[in-house]
Amino acid sequence: MYAFSDLTVTDKEAGLMWTRDANIAEKCMNWYDALKFIKQLNKQKYAGYNDWRLPTKEELQTLVAMQSKM
């Protein structure tokens, strides 16, 4: 089950939250630039949170697997 807010989506089962806009950076970026971008999100407390991070490899695989089931 998912919970939606204006800026985020939360997967209540997995306990993961992500930005509702999948491309808030509005550009492709490498790993280093993505880490810098997340640092800025945390500094700005995007959506009221300051603990944003990239998903682990395992979390990403789970998200992709869930998407393929939809």
Helices and strands as residue ranges (DSSP letters): E 2-4, E 8-11, E 16-19, H 31-44, G 46-48, H 57-69
